[in-house]
Amino acid sequence: GSAVDAGTLFLEGPDGDRYRKTVLENYGLATIENHLKWPYWEDWGRKDGLRGLDWLGEKGILVRGHTLIWPGWKELPKDMPSLENDPAALRKRVQTHFEDILGVTRGKIVEWDVMNEPYAQNDMMRILGWSEMSEWFRMAKRLEPNARLAVNDYPLPDSLGGGSAHLNHYAGVIERLLAEKAPLEAIGFQGHFGDNVVPPERLLGGLDRFAKYGLPIVITEFDINTKDEDLQARYMRDFLTACFSHPSVDMVVIWGFWEGRHWFPDAGLYRRDWSLRPQGQVWLDLVKKRWWTNAALTSDSRGESRVSGFYGDYEVAVTAPGFKPARMSVGHTKAAPLNRTVALERA
């Protein structure tokens, strides 16, 4: 999947047309990059954020929500610091926000980053206590029971595979949430890289460390911000391959795809003129070709056929002489192997 800008989804002109076309052709999941963040939601993001959710839903694209609470003053609405000495008012402010955004987006988002960056942004926990994190998760699950709930942080680029304070802190946050029976259902890792990248073996070692919690791991924000396009392409290959190989990683989301609408323009898969960077070609070759299952099968005398395919969603079309063609959509996951019977009607 990819982060998308909700405003650009409705941009008129050639760039808007190409932006929408690229989303539809390449991504089965999208994260609305900014419009659902609390300060923006209350200021300018609500209208286009909801329009973006509806557009993506109509096109059959799943959506990740980012983020319910980013618990540091600089990432919260401007009035929040004035409530520092009134814990009850702070809790009420959070509750009102959760009820608002989860109420109007209910059923439209498959996964939420409930909390973002607790290592660096933790003013709210300093005042309300670290167990308040679990209350946020419980409140989110009560208000939106169908969405998978994740925590999200960024120890990947600077500490993965080592014993750094950031990595250890994140492990502690996860362990606290699990010990307090919070409905934590996925572990999110940002992945914003520059010229210094994490070697695949260290990446896999870090993923192994967090796999012990038995939860899906999501790469939530992946990009490579460098002018070295050869490095970008090679690391796109290595990073995606490592993640694809790891049994706990079930999602990789790039943090934008077009230089014309990217927080790090050099990191876009497409340049400003929509020409494809080498890393973009790597992404397409792996995700849309090598790891994509297309098969034409002929059934045996019992009407059965088998194929080895990657996990994911499939469109199955069945034809037979004297019968009406049939189609069905099926999901193939570790928990639900693809094993379906298609009944045909006589023509």
ABEGO torsion letter per residue (X at the ends): XBBBBAAAAABBEAAAAAAAAAAAAABABBBBAAAABAAAAABAAAAAAAAAAAAAAAAGBBBBBOBABBABAAABBAAAAAAAABAAAAAAAAAAAAAAAAAAABGABABBBABBGAAABAAAAAAAEAAAAAAAAAAAAAABAABBBBBBBAAAAAABGBABAAAAAAAAAAAAAAAAGBBBABBBBBBBBBABBBBAAAAAAAAAAAAAAGBBBBBABBBBBBABAAAAAAAAAAAAAAAAABAABABBBBBEABAABBABAAABABBAAGBBBAAAAAAAAAAAAAABBBBBBBBBAAGBBBBBBBBEBBBBBBBBBGBBBBBBBBBBBAABBBBBBBBBBBX
